């Protein structure tokens, strides 16, 4: 692990807008939680200076999580304010996902890396009623943080708060790994950060979309507004190289908490809050506007690399409507198939691999000849023998 933080280009000091009575003065979206920044304030926030103050959620109250909307119990706030080198965070809102336990976590990480899972009261009630959550507020490695007074009606929007604003909720953390609630981490956190940040000399990493790389395709898929086109957004082209994609997958974010990455996360959240909860569309706009001003970039790694360290599970509603597995029935059927033995005791003559014609042909039943030749049946037989 590096002994000191990476350099934040130009920006050294970042503070955040506080407004106890936010008012909507323009037609585009926004929220009381985000503070309704004007278009002028939005544009000014892309002019990178050494010291800046920007909107970044939590505009009301004394500090994030305390009478701001997205409120957190005092005991949990004290925990979240502790210094940590590395943390892992996730969230489940609207009881939408089933909590996934990390695997292959080293003893060092179990000792030094907190795993925080943010949930709303609806999810908490379900977990308690199903005896998943008890008074310890721990589920496996996850420390459960219950959020009260959630600011949005949509669970997807509430999930964007910890996803993009972790630096506000956990102000004394050096590195964080965010994974969506449907994902299971299967590689040690230190290995993930070393692979995608330290070895790449990067401070922000996110995977590319597995199929789309042009933001116009994503905009069409999301039915998003035309604001970015009017602002001058153009389709992706080779002229952007070494940037290889404008569309992130977005379910995993690996970052170092330094002023420039915190600013990027704030401005990305502001776009999501103003325009659309589908964050893939606004990602490249914020990235490119910052890169126009300072020498900074994001490590966008291949989605197949992401799948090497997280496994995707089904959302709860899909799991509850899936048919029950029929493995026991299949197993019983497989047991009924006679094993193919090269020297079967019921055959009068041993079967040779090369004998497709000649005197041995009539001694082998037709379905056995096909089984010997068929790769799929060989696999079935192999599985049957192991049962």
BALOBA-1460 file (C-alpha; in Angstrom, 3 decimals):
// residues 387
<rec num="1" residu="x" x="0.000" y="0.000" z="0.000"/>
<rec num="2" residu="x" x="1.347" y="3.473" z="-0.882"/>
<rec num="3" residu="x" x="2.596" y="5.383" z="2.151"/>
<rec num="4" residu="x" x="1.007" y="8.651" z="1.035"/>
<rec num="5" residu="x" x="-2.068" y="9.669" z="-0.996"/>
<rec num="6" residu="x" x="-1.800" y="10.074" z="-4.734"/>
<rec num="7" residu="x" x="-1.570" y="13.590" z="-6.107"/>
<rec num="8" residu="x" x="-4.843" y="15.354" z="-6.826"/>
<rec num="9" residu="x" x="-4.231" y="17.552" z="-9.890"/>
<rec num="10" residu="x" x="-4.971" y="21.267" z="-9.305"/>
<rec num="11" residu="x" x="-7.715" y="20.649" z="-6.739"/>
<rec num="12" residu="x" x="-6.407" y="20.551" z="-3.182"/>
<rec num="13" residu="x" x="-9.347" y="21.573" z="-0.957"/>
<rec num="14" residu="x" x="-12.939" y="20.503" z="-1.536"/>
<rec num="15" residu="x" x="-15.880" y="21.589" z="0.623"/>
<rec num="16" residu="x" x="-19.601" y="21.154" z="0.194"/>
<rec num="17" residu="x" x="-22.663" y="23.378" z="-0.042"/>
<rec num="18" residu="x" x="-24.929" y="23.612" z="3.004"/>
<rec num="19" residu="x" x="-28.475" y="24.906" z="2.459"/>
<rec num="20" residu="x" x="-31.179" y="24.398" z="5.076"/>
<rec num="21" residu="x" x="-33.935" y="25.599" z="2.718"/>
<rec num="22" residu="x" x="-33.133" y="24.457" z="-0.823"/>
<rec num="23" residu="x" x="-35.495" y="25.852" z="-3.460"/>
<rec num="24" residu="x" x="-36.100" y="24.639" z="-6.975"/>
<rec num="25" residu="x" x="-35.699" y="27.571" z="-9.340"/>
<rec num="26" residu="x" x="-35.199" y="25.817" z="-12.700"/>
<rec num="27" residu="x" x="-37.278" y="23.292" z="-14.655"/>
<rec num="28" residu="x" x="-34.820" y="20.403" z="-14.621"/>
<rec num="29" residu="x" x="-34.924" y="17.820" z="-11.830"/>
<rec num="30" residu="x" x="-33.080" y="17.743" z="-8.556"/>
<rec num="31" residu="x" x="-34.099" y="17.155" z="-4.966"/>
<rec num="32" residu="x" x="-34.160" y="18.614" z="-1.485"/>
<rec num="33" residu="x" x="-31.389" y="16.168" z="-0.643"/>
<rec num="34" residu="x" x="-29.170" y="17.356" z="-3.507"/>
<rec num="35" residu="x" x="-29.972" y="21.038" z="-3.085"/>
<rec num="36" residu="x" x="-31.135" y="22.029" z="-6.603"/>
<rec num="37" residu="x" x="-27.873" y="23.482" z="-7.985"/>
<rec num="38" residu="x" x="-28.561" y="25.929" z="-10.810"/>
<rec num="39" residu="x" x="-27.187" y="25.347" z="-14.297"/>
<rec num="40" residu="x" x="-24.700" y="28.132" z="-13.666"/>
<rec num="41" residu="x" x="-23.520" y="26.452" z="-10.484"/>
<rec num="42" residu="x" x="-23.326" y="23.197" z="-12.399"/>
<rec num="43" residu="x" x="-21.160" y="24.712" z="-15.123"/>
<rec num="44" residu="x" x="-18.929" y="26.490" z="-12.601"/>
<rec num="45" residu="x" x="-18.290" y="23.206" z="-10.822"/>
<rec num="46" residu="x" x="-16.432" y="21.925" z="-13.889"/>
<rec num="47" residu="x" x="-13.962" y="24.813" z="-13.712"/>
<rec num="48" residu="x" x="-11.348" y="23.103" z="-11.574"/>
<rec num="49" residu="x" x="-9.672" y="25.361" z="-9.029"/>
<rec num="50" residu="x" x="-7.310" y="24.770" z="-6.125"/>
<rec num="51" residu="x" x="-10.165" y="25.289" z="-3.635"/>
<rec num="52" residu="x" x="-13.786" y="24.556" z="-4.508"/>
<rec num="53" residu="x" x="-17.209" y="24.348" z="-2.874"/>
<rec num="54" residu="x" x="-19.792" y="22.230" z="-4.691"/>
<rec num="55" residu="x" x="-23.157" y="20.596" z="-4.174"/>
<rec num="56" residu="x" x="-22.710" y="16.994" z="-3.076"/>
<rec num="57" residu="x" x="-25.930" y="15.811" z="-1.443"/>
<rec num="58" residu="x" x="-26.568" y="16.127" z="2.308"/>
<rec num="59" residu="x" x="-27.175" y="19.887" z="1.937"/>
<rec num="60" residu="x" x="-29.236" y="20.093" z="5.135"/>
<rec num="61" residu="x" x="-28.270" y="19.229" z="8.694"/>
<rec num="62" residu="x" x="-25.055" y="19.392" z="10.682"/>
<rec num="63" residu="x" x="-23.238" y="16.536" z="8.958"/>
<rec num="64" residu="x" x="-24.044" y="13.705" z="6.544"/>
<rec num="65" residu="x" x="-26.449" y="11.262" z="8.139"/>
<rec num="66" residu="x" x="-27.685" y="13.661" z="10.801"/>
<rec num="67" residu="x" x="-31.023" y="15.295" z="9.919"/>
<rec num="68" residu="x" x="-30.035" y="15.478" z="6.268"/>
<rec num="69" residu="x" x="-32.246" y="12.797" z="4.831"/>
<rec num="70" residu="x" x="-30.451" y="9.451" z="4.559"/>
<rec num="71" residu="x" x="-30.171" y="9.579" z="8.358"/>
<rec num="72" residu="x" x="-27.993" y="7.144" z="10.296"/>
<rec num="73" residu="x" x="-28.038" y="6.265" z="13.992"/>
<rec num="74" residu="x" x="-25.448" y="8.084" z="16.091"/>
<rec num="75" residu="x" x="-23.620" y="4.907" z="17.087"/>
<rec num="76" residu="x" x="-23.239" y="3.980" z="13.432"/>
<rec num="77" residu="x" x="-22.112" y="7.504" z="12.518"/>
<rec num="78" residu="x" x="-19.348" y="7.252" z="15.090"/>
<rec num="79" residu="x" x="-18.252" y="3.963" z="13.528"/>
<rec num="80" residu="x" x="-18.322" y="5.426" z="10.016"/>
<rec num="81" residu="x" x="-16.167" y="8.359" z="11.080"/>
<rec num="82" residu="x" x="-13.281" y="6.101" z="12.144"/>
<rec num="83" residu="x" x="-10.122" y="6.015" z="10.047"/>
<rec num="84" residu="x" x="-9.677" y="2.992" z="7.788"/>
<rec num="85" residu="x" x="-7.188" y="2.284" z="5.034"/>
<rec num="86" residu="x" x="-9.666" y="0.165" z="3.058"/>
<rec num="87" residu="x" x="-13.401" y="-0.481" z="3.301"/>
<rec num="88" residu="x" x="-15.927" y="-2.445" z="1.247"/>
<rec num="89" residu="x" x="-19.470" y="-1.094" z="0.931"/>
<rec num="90" residu="x" x="-22.766" y="-2.158" z="-0.575"/>
<rec num="91" residu="x" x="-26.479" y="-1.460" z="-0.149"/>
<rec num="92" residu="x" x="-29.891" y="-3.087" z="-0.384"/>
<rec num="93" residu="x" x="-32.958" y="-0.843" z="-0.518"/>
<rec num="94" residu="x" x="-36.560" y="-1.847" z="-0.974"/>
<rec num="95" residu="x" x="-35.654" y="-5.423" z="0.038"/>
<rec num="96" residu="x" x="-34.563" y="-5.842" z="-3.559"/>
<rec num="97" residu="x" x="-31.609" y="-8.205" z="-3.135"/>
<rec num="98" residu="x" x="-30.416" y="-11.056" z="-0.935"/>
<rec num="99" residu="x" x="-27.261" y="-10.284" z="1.005"/>
<rec num="100" residu="x" x="-24.222" y="-12.063" z="-0.444"/>
<rec num="101" residu="x" x="-21.342" y="-13.140" z="1.784"/>
<rec num="102" residu="x" x="-17.789" y="-12.380" z="0.561"/>
<rec num="103" residu="x" x="-15.509" y="-15.357" z="-0.031"/>
<rec num="104" residu="x" x="-11.749" y="-15.933" z="-0.097"/>
<rec num="105" residu="x" x="-11.123" y="-13.054" z="2.312"/>
<rec num="106" residu="x" x="-7.722" y="-13.155" z="4.011"/>
<rec num="107" residu="x" x="-7.291" y="-13.057" z="7.771"/>
<rec num="108" residu="x" x="-5.628" y="-9.665" z="7.412"/>
<rec num="109" residu="x" x="-8.648" y="-8.256" z="5.591"/>
<rec num="110" residu="x" x="-11.051" y="-9.805" z="8.080"/>
<rec num="111" residu="x" x="-9.141" y="-7.997" z="10.801"/>
<rec num="112" residu="x" x="-8.589" y="-4.603" z="9.136"/>
<rec num="113" residu="x" x="-11.221" y="-4.098" z="6.402"/>
<rec num="114" residu="x" x="-14.785" y="-3.225" z="7.471"/>
<rec num="115" residu="x" x="-17.628" y="-4.438" z="5.260"/>
<rec num="116" residu="x" x="-20.562" y="-1.998" z="5.444"/>
<rec num="117" residu="x" x="-24.020" y="-2.868" z="4.117"/>
<rec num="118" residu="x" x="-26.516" y="0.031" z="4.005"/>
<rec num="119" residu="x" x="-30.172" y="-0.980" z="4.183"/>
<rec num="120" residu="x" x="-33.486" y="0.814" z="4.628"/>
<rec num="121" residu="x" x="-36.156" y="0.063" z="7.225"/>
<rec num="122" residu="x" x="-38.122" y="-2.138" z="4.821"/>
<rec num="123" residu="x" x="-35.117" y="-4.379" z="4.252"/>
<rec num="124" residu="x" x="-34.322" y="-4.366" z="7.963"/>
<rec num="125" residu="x" x="-37.837" y="-5.565" z="8.829"/>
<rec num="126" residu="x" x="-37.614" y="-8.431" z="6.348"/>
<rec num="127" residu="x" x="-34.182" y="-9.494" z="7.606"/>
<rec num="128" residu="x" x="-35.333" y="-9.478" z="11.230"/>
<rec num="129" residu="x" x="-38.557" y="-11.368" z="10.473"/>
<rec num="130" residu="x" x="-36.600" y="-14.011" z="8.593"/>
<rec num="131" residu="x" x="-34.032" y="-14.286" z="11.440"/>
<rec num="132" residu="x" x="-31.188" y="-13.082" z="9.239"/>
<rec num="133" residu="x" x="-30.473" y="-9.960" z="11.303"/>
<rec num="134" residu="x" x="-30.073" y="-9.931" z="15.088"/>
<rec num="135" residu="x" x="-29.066" y="-7.425" z="17.755"/>
<rec num="136" residu="x" x="-25.376" y="-7.650" z="16.833"/>
<rec num="137" residu="x" x="-26.198" y="-5.925" z="13.508"/>
<rec num="138" residu="x" x="-23.769" y="-8.299" z="11.812"/>
<rec num="139" residu="x" x="-24.559" y="-10.709" z="9.001"/>
<rec num="140" residu="x" x="-21.414" y="-12.685" z="8.344"/>
<rec num="141" residu="x" x="-18.722" y="-10.168" z="7.462"/>
<rec num="142" residu="x" x="-21.214" y="-7.366" z="6.821"/>
<rec num="143" residu="x" x="-21.822" y="-4.660" z="9.427"/>
<rec num="144" residu="x" x="-25.431" y="-3.587" z="8.815"/>
<rec num="145" residu="x" x="-26.101" y="0.175" z="8.735"/>
<rec num="146" residu="x" x="-29.812" y="1.044" z="8.805"/>
<rec num="147" residu="x" x="-30.742" y="4.254" z="6.976"/>
<rec num="148" residu="x" x="-33.788" y="6.238" z="8.098"/>
<rec num="149" residu="x" x="-35.708" y="9.016" z="6.357"/>
<rec num="150" residu="x" x="-34.532" y="7.964" z="2.918"/>
<rec num="151" residu="x" x="-34.621" y="10.907" z="0.504"/>
<rec num="152" residu="x" x="-36.131" y="9.304" z="-2.619"/>
<rec num="153" residu="x" x="-39.192" y="7.252" z="-3.459"/>
<rec num="154" residu="x" x="-37.234" y="4.926" z="-5.754"/>
<rec num="155" residu="x" x="-34.864" y="2.366" z="-4.273"/>
<rec num="156" residu="x" x="-32.536" y="2.825" z="-7.238"/>
<rec num="157" residu="x" x="-32.130" y="6.521" z="-6.417"/>
<rec num="158" residu="x" x="-31.489" y="5.833" z="-2.736"/>
<rec num="159" residu="x" x="-28.807" y="3.353" z="-3.703"/>
<rec num="160" residu="x" x="-26.930" y="6.080" z="-5.577"/>
<rec num="161" residu="x" x="-26.230" y="7.916" z="-2.306"/>
<rec num="162" residu="x" x="-23.782" y="5.411" z="-0.788"/>
<rec num="163" residu="x" x="-22.609" y="4.306" z="-4.218"/>
<rec num="164" residu="x" x="-21.399" y="7.751" z="-5.287"/>
<rec num="165" residu="x" x="-21.076" y="9.635" z="-1.996"/>
<rec num="166" residu="x" x="-19.106" y="7.220" z="0.159"/>
<rec num="167" residu="x" x="-16.517" y="9.940" z="0.769"/>
<rec num="168" residu="x" x="-19.187" y="11.977" z="2.520"/>
<rec num="169" residu="x" x="-20.518" y="9.104" z="4.627"/>
<rec num="170" residu="x" x="-17.030" y="7.789" z="5.433"/>
<rec num="171" residu="x" x="-14.875" y="10.928" z="5.544"/>
<rec num="172" residu="x" x="-11.721" y="9.274" z="6.917"/>
<rec num="173" residu="x" x="-11.195" y="6.395" z="4.514"/>
<rec num="174" residu="x" x="-8.317" y="6.077" z="2.032"/>
<rec num="175" residu="x" x="-9.658" y="3.421" z="-0.353"/>
<rec num="176" residu="x" x="-13.093" y="1.980" z="-0.975"/>
<rec num="177" residu="x" x="-14.607" y="-0.808" z="-3.039"/>
<rec num="178" residu="x" x="-18.265" y="-0.426" z="-3.881"/>
<rec num="179" residu="x" x="-20.237" y="-3.462" z="-5.075"/>
<rec num="180" residu="x" x="-23.949" y="-3.536" z="-5.889"/>
<rec num="181" residu="x" x="-26.122" y="-5.529" z="-3.501"/>
<rec num="182" residu="x" x="-26.637" y="-8.363" z="-5.991"/>
<rec num="183" residu="x" x="-22.883" y="-9.061" z="-6.207"/>
<rec num="184" residu="x" x="-20.685" y="-11.408" z="-4.202"/>
<rec num="185" residu="x" x="-17.057" y="-10.439" z="-3.702"/>
<rec num="186" residu="x" x="-14.859" y="-13.523" z="-4.197"/>
<rec num="187" residu="x" x="-11.360" y="-11.990" z="-4.129"/>
<rec num="188" residu="x" x="-9.565" y="-10.326" z="-1.234"/>
<rec num="189" residu="x" x="-10.059" y="-6.511" z="-1.170"/>
<rec num="190" residu="x" x="-6.333" y="-5.762" z="-1.064"/>
<rec num="191" residu="x" x="-5.800" y="-7.830" z="-4.203"/>
<rec num="192" residu="x" x="-8.589" y="-5.971" z="-5.999"/>
<rec num="193" residu="x" x="-7.161" y="-2.552" z="-5.118"/>
<rec num="194" residu="x" x="-3.624" y="-3.614" z="-6.018"/>
<rec num="195" residu="x" x="-4.772" y="-4.912" z="-9.410"/>
<rec num="196" residu="x" x="-6.897" y="-1.965" z="-10.502"/>
<rec num="197" residu="x" x="-5.428" y="1.041" z="-8.669"/>
<rec num="198" residu="x" x="-1.887" y="0.590" z="-7.380"/>
<rec num="199" residu="x" x="-0.459" y="-1.373" z="-10.310"/>
<rec num="200" residu="x" x="-2.147" y="0.971" z="-12.810"/>
<rec num="201" residu="x" x="-1.109" y="4.193" z="-11.063"/>
<rec num="202" residu="x" x="-4.813" y="5.088" z="-10.931"/>
<rec num="203" residu="x" x="-7.091" y="6.479" z="-8.233"/>
<rec num="204" residu="x" x="-10.467" y="5.618" z="-9.776"/>
<rec num="205" residu="x" x="-11.405" y="2.387" z="-11.553"/>
<rec num="206" residu="x" x="-14.635" y="1.083" z="-13.031"/>
<rec num="207" residu="x" x="-15.397" y="-1.614" z="-15.576"/>
<rec num="208" residu="x" x="-16.597" y="-0.899" z="-19.090"/>
<rec num="209" residu="x" x="-20.063" y="-1.944" z="-20.136"/>
<rec num="210" residu="x" x="-19.962" y="-5.527" z="-21.371"/>
<rec num="211" residu="x" x="-21.541" y="-4.621" z="-24.728"/>
<rec num="212" residu="x" x="-21.992" y="-0.884" z="-25.271"/>
<rec num="213" residu="x" x="-19.175" y="1.637" z="-25.485"/>
<rec num="214" residu="x" x="-21.005" y="4.540" z="-27.168"/>
<rec num="215" residu="x" x="-23.028" y="6.781" z="-24.872"/>
<rec num="216" residu="x" x="-25.561" y="7.349" z="-27.652"/>
<rec num="217" residu="x" x="-26.450" y="3.646" z="-27.583"/>
<rec num="218" residu="x" x="-26.819" y="3.882" z="-23.811"/>
<rec num="219" residu="x" x="-28.928" y="7.021" z="-24.113"/>
<rec num="220" residu="x" x="-31.228" y="5.268" z="-26.536"/>
<rec num="221" residu="x" x="-31.456" y="2.248" z="-24.260"/>
<rec num="222" residu="x" x="-32.295" y="4.430" z="-21.266"/>
<rec num="223" residu="x" x="-34.654" y="6.790" z="-23.118"/>
<rec num="224" residu="x" x="-32.772" y="9.679" z="-21.526"/>
<rec num="225" residu="x" x="-33.289" y="13.359" z="-22.157"/>
<rec num="226" residu="x" x="-31.618" y="15.296" z="-24.955"/>
<rec num="227" residu="x" x="-29.812" y="17.719" z="-22.687"/>
<rec num="228" residu="x" x="-26.344" y="16.305" z="-23.266"/>
<rec num="229" residu="x" x="-26.812" y="16.335" z="-27.031"/>
<rec num="230" residu="x" x="-27.742" y="20.005" z="-26.908"/>
<rec num="231" residu="x" x="-24.655" y="20.573" z="-24.795"/>
<rec num="232" residu="x" x="-22.471" y="19.152" z="-27.542"/>
<rec num="233" residu="x" x="-22.189" y="15.471" z="-26.715"/>
<rec num="234" residu="x" x="-20.868" y="13.472" z="-29.680"/>
<rec num="235" residu="x" x="-20.686" y="9.722" z="-30.321"/>
<rec num="236" residu="x" x="-17.609" y="7.838" z="-29.222"/>
<rec num="237" residu="x" x="-14.795" y="7.718" z="-31.798"/>
<rec num="238" residu="x" x="-11.162" y="6.614" z="-32.014"/>
<rec num="239" residu="x" x="-10.171" y="10.236" z="-31.447"/>
<rec num="240" residu="x" x="-10.786" y="9.627" z="-27.739"/>
<rec num="241" residu="x" x="-8.085" y="6.975" z="-27.524"/>
<rec num="242" residu="x" x="-6.619" y="5.907" z="-25.084"/>
<rec num="243" residu="x" x="-10.140" y="6.181" z="-23.670"/>
<rec num="244" residu="x" x="-11.796" y="3.008" z="-24.921"/>
<rec num="245" residu="x" x="-15.389" y="3.413" z="-23.720"/>
<rec num="246" residu="x" x="-17.890" y="6.072" z="-22.707"/>
<rec num="247" residu="x" x="-20.201" y="3.618" z="-20.922"/>
<rec num="248" residu="x" x="-19.373" y="1.963" z="-17.581"/>
<rec num="249" residu="x" x="-20.957" y="-1.170" z="-16.211"/>
<rec num="250" residu="x" x="-21.184" y="0.705" z="-12.908"/>
<rec num="251" residu="x" x="-21.901" y="-2.098" z="-10.451"/>
<rec num="252" residu="x" x="-18.353" y="-1.958" z="-9.056"/>
<rec num="253" residu="x" x="-16.358" y="1.185" z="-8.222"/>
<rec num="254" residu="x" x="-12.815" y="1.064" z="-6.868"/>
<rec num="255" residu="x" x="-11.415" y="4.393" z="-5.751"/>
<rec num="256" residu="x" x="-8.970" y="6.297" z="-3.656"/>
<rec num="257" residu="x" x="-10.570" y="9.105" z="-1.669"/>
<rec num="258" residu="x" x="-8.642" y="12.200" z="-2.781"/>
<rec num="259" residu="x" x="-10.057" y="15.622" z="-3.761"/>
<rec num="260" residu="x" x="-10.225" y="15.001" z="-7.521"/>
<rec num="261" residu="x" x="-12.025" y="11.653" z="-7.222"/>
<rec num="262" residu="x" x="-14.337" y="13.100" z="-4.572"/>
<rec num="263" residu="x" x="-15.166" y="15.964" z="-6.931"/>
<rec num="264" residu="x" x="-15.863" y="13.548" z="-9.768"/>
<rec num="265" residu="x" x="-18.205" y="11.530" z="-7.554"/>
<rec num="266" residu="x" x="-20.022" y="14.684" z="-6.392"/>
<rec num="267" residu="x" x="-20.554" y="15.980" z="-9.912"/>
<rec num="268" residu="x" x="-21.609" y="12.563" z="-11.177"/>
<rec num="269" residu="x" x="-24.168" y="12.367" z="-8.358"/>
<rec num="270" residu="x" x="-25.443" y="15.854" z="-9.206"/>
<rec num="271" residu="x" x="-26.075" y="14.787" z="-12.797"/>
<rec num="272" residu="x" x="-27.903" y="11.670" z="-11.636"/>
<rec num="273" residu="x" x="-29.952" y="13.733" z="-9.189"/>
<rec num="274" residu="x" x="-30.817" y="16.341" z="-11.809"/>
<rec num="275" residu="x" x="-31.502" y="14.246" z="-14.898"/>
<rec num="276" residu="x" x="-31.769" y="10.457" z="-14.640"/>
<rec num="277" residu="x" x="-31.085" y="7.703" z="-12.115"/>
<rec num="278" residu="x" x="-29.426" y="5.716" z="-14.904"/>
<rec num="279" residu="x" x="-25.889" y="6.795" z="-14.150"/>
<rec num="280" residu="x" x="-24.215" y="5.340" z="-17.273"/>
<rec num="281" residu="x" x="-25.341" y="8.286" z="-19.397"/>
<rec num="282" residu="x" x="-23.824" y="11.051" z="-17.289"/>
<rec num="283" residu="x" x="-20.569" y="9.254" z="-16.465"/>
<rec num="284" residu="x" x="-18.641" y="10.211" z="-19.605"/>
<rec num="285" residu="x" x="-19.911" y="13.795" z="-19.592"/>
<rec num="286" residu="x" x="-18.525" y="14.421" z="-16.106"/>
<rec num="287" residu="x" x="-15.311" y="12.525" z="-16.822"/>
<rec num="288" residu="x" x="-14.615" y="14.372" z="-20.063"/>
<rec num="289" residu="x" x="-15.376" y="17.815" z="-18.616"/>
<rec num="290" residu="x" x="-12.910" y="17.238" z="-15.782"/>
<rec num="291" residu="x" x="-10.288" y="15.817" z="-18.150"/>
<rec num="292" residu="x" x="-10.555" y="18.967" z="-20.265"/>
<rec num="293" residu="x" x="-9.314" y="20.964" z="-17.280"/>
<rec num="294" residu="x" x="-6.777" y="18.719" z="-15.555"/>
<rec num="295" residu="x" x="-4.497" y="15.797" z="-16.333"/>
<rec num="296" residu="x" x="-6.491" y="12.968" z="-14.847"/>
<rec num="297" residu="x" x="-8.103" y="9.776" z="-16.096"/>
<rec num="298" residu="x" x="-10.112" y="6.769" z="-14.995"/>
<rec num="299" residu="x" x="-9.040" y="3.159" z="-15.308"/>
<rec num="300" residu="x" x="-11.855" y="1.540" z="-17.298"/>
<rec num="301" residu="x" x="-11.035" y="-2.152" z="-17.233"/>
<rec num="302" residu="x" x="-12.703" y="-4.952" z="-19.180"/>
<rec num="303" residu="x" x="-15.948" y="-6.328" z="-17.814"/>
<rec num="304" residu="x" x="-14.562" y="-9.857" z="-18.000"/>
<rec num="305" residu="x" x="-11.958" y="-8.750" z="-15.449"/>
<rec num="306" residu="x" x="-14.750" y="-7.582" z="-13.159"/>
<rec num="307" residu="x" x="-16.338" y="-11.009" z="-13.367"/>
<rec num="308" residu="x" x="-13.124" y="-12.509" z="-12.047"/>
<rec num="309" residu="x" x="-13.652" y="-10.945" z="-8.608"/>
<rec num="310" residu="x" x="-17.435" y="-10.567" z="-8.231"/>
<rec num="311" residu="x" x="-20.213" y="-13.030" z="-8.940"/>
<rec num="312" residu="x" x="-23.669" y="-11.770" z="-9.836"/>
<rec num="313" residu="x" x="-26.687" y="-13.260" z="-8.119"/>
<rec num="314" residu="x" x="-30.360" y="-12.878" z="-9.041"/>
<rec num="315" residu="x" x="-32.523" y="-10.140" z="-7.569"/>
<rec num="316" residu="x" x="-34.896" y="-11.347" z="-4.863"/>
<rec num="317" residu="x" x="-38.046" y="-11.118" z="-7.006"/>
<rec num="318" residu="x" x="-36.484" y="-13.318" z="-9.688"/>
<rec num="319" residu="x" x="-35.310" y="-15.890" z="-7.155"/>
<rec num="320" residu="x" x="-38.746" y="-16.124" z="-5.580"/>
<rec num="321" residu="x" x="-40.400" y="-16.807" z="-8.934"/>
<rec num="322" residu="x" x="-37.890" y="-19.333" z="-10.243"/>
<rec num="323" residu="x" x="-39.113" y="-22.970" z="-10.416"/>
<rec num="324" residu="x" x="-37.780" y="-25.338" z="-7.784"/>
<rec num="325" residu="x" x="-34.729" y="-27.334" z="-8.881"/>
<rec num="326" residu="x" x="-35.309" y="-30.912" z="-10.064"/>
<rec num="327" residu="x" x="-31.812" y="-32.225" z="-9.472"/>
<rec num="328" residu="x" x="-33.036" y="-35.247" z="-7.490"/>
<rec num="329" residu="x" x="-35.293" y="-36.340" z="-10.363"/>
<rec num="330" residu="x" x="-32.508" y="-35.923" z="-12.888"/>
<rec num="331" residu="x" x="-30.153" y="-37.902" z="-10.661"/>
<rec num="332" residu="x" x="-32.595" y="-40.782" z="-10.407"/>
<rec num="333" residu="x" x="-33.000" y="-40.851" z="-14.168"/>
<rec num="334" residu="x" x="-29.261" y="-40.882" z="-14.660"/>
<rec num="335" residu="x" x="-28.913" y="-43.824" z="-12.298"/>
<rec num="336" residu="x" x="-31.236" y="-45.831" z="-14.539"/>
<rec num="337" residu="x" x="-28.896" y="-45.510" z="-17.505"/>
<rec num="338" residu="x" x="-26.639" y="-48.586" z="-17.734"/>
<rec num="339" residu="x" x="-22.935" y="-47.767" z="-17.416"/>
<rec num="340" residu="x" x="-20.964" y="-48.192" z="-20.582"/>
<rec num="341" residu="x" x="-18.090" y="-50.554" z="-19.973"/>
<rec num="342" residu="x" x="-15.523" y="-51.206" z="-22.649"/>
<rec num="343" residu="x" x="-15.464" y="-54.858" z="-21.563"/>
<rec num="344" residu="x" x="-19.091" y="-55.414" z="-20.572"/>
<rec num="345" residu="x" x="-19.889" y="-58.752" z="-18.917"/>
<rec num="346" residu="x" x="-23.047" y="-59.035" z="-21.033"/>
<rec num="347" residu="x" x="-21.241" y="-58.694" z="-24.346"/>
<rec num="348" residu="x" x="-19.876" y="-61.750" z="-26.039"/>
<rec num="349" residu="x" x="-16.900" y="-59.970" z="-27.516"/>
<rec num="350" residu="x" x="-14.807" y="-57.021" z="-26.194"/>
<rec num="351" residu="x" x="-15.597" y="-53.690" z="-27.876"/>
<rec num="352" residu="x" x="-12.682" y="-51.933" z="-29.574"/>
<rec num="353" residu="x" x="-12.460" y="-48.171" z="-30.174"/>
<rec num="354" residu="x" x="-11.755" y="-48.531" z="-33.883"/>
<rec num="355" residu="x" x="-14.419" y="-51.104" z="-34.688"/>
<rec num="356" residu="x" x="-17.091" y="-49.268" z="-36.629"/>
<rec num="357" residu="x" x="-17.378" y="-51.967" z="-39.306"/>
<rec num="358" residu="x" x="-16.769" y="-55.677" z="-39.628"/>
<rec num="359" residu="x" x="-17.609" y="-58.684" z="-37.503"/>
<rec num="360" residu="x" x="-18.095" y="-56.760" z="-34.221"/>
<rec num="361" residu="x" x="-20.781" y="-54.455" z="-35.575"/>
<rec num="362" residu="x" x="-23.783" y="-56.705" z="-34.906"/>
<rec num="363" residu="x" x="-22.649" y="-57.567" z="-31.365"/>
<rec num="364" residu="x" x="-23.094" y="-53.957" z="-30.144"/>
<rec num="365" residu="x" x="-26.645" y="-52.557" z="-29.699"/>
<rec num="366" residu="x" x="-27.291" y="-49.413" z="-31.743"/>
<rec num="367" residu="x" x="-27.898" y="-47.148" z="-28.742"/>
<rec num="368" residu="x" x="-24.600" y="-48.264" z="-27.224"/>
<rec num="369" residu="x" x="-22.677" y="-47.405" z="-30.385"/>
<rec num="370" residu="x" x="-24.099" y="-43.871" z="-30.309"/>
<rec num="371" residu="x" x="-23.271" y="-43.521" z="-26.655"/>
<rec num="372" residu="x" x="-19.672" y="-44.455" z="-27.224"/>
<rec num="373" residu="x" x="-19.383" y="-41.896" z="-30.000"/>
<rec num="374" residu="x" x="-21.361" y="-39.102" z="-28.311"/>
<rec num="375" residu="x" x="-19.454" y="-36.676" z="-26.107"/>
<rec num="376" residu="x" x="-22.560" y="-35.559" z="-24.255"/>
<rec num="377" residu="x" x="-23.489" y="-39.088" z="-23.239"/>
<rec num="378" residu="x" x="-19.950" y="-39.707" z="-22.046"/>
<rec num="379" residu="x" x="-20.346" y="-36.763" z="-19.723"/>
<rec num="380" residu="x" x="-23.696" y="-38.044" z="-18.441"/>
<rec num="381" residu="x" x="-22.215" y="-41.447" z="-17.739"/>
<rec num="382" residu="x" x="-19.271" y="-39.878" z="-15.941"/>
<rec num="383" residu="x" x="-21.647" y="-37.880" z="-13.783"/>
<rec num="384" residu="x" x="-23.744" y="-40.994" z="-13.094"/>
<rec num="385" residu="x" x="-20.724" y="-42.896" z="-11.853"/>
<rec num="386" residu="x" x="-19.920" y="-40.154" z="-9.354"/>
<rec num="387" residu="x" x="-23.404" y="-40.137" z="-7.842"/>
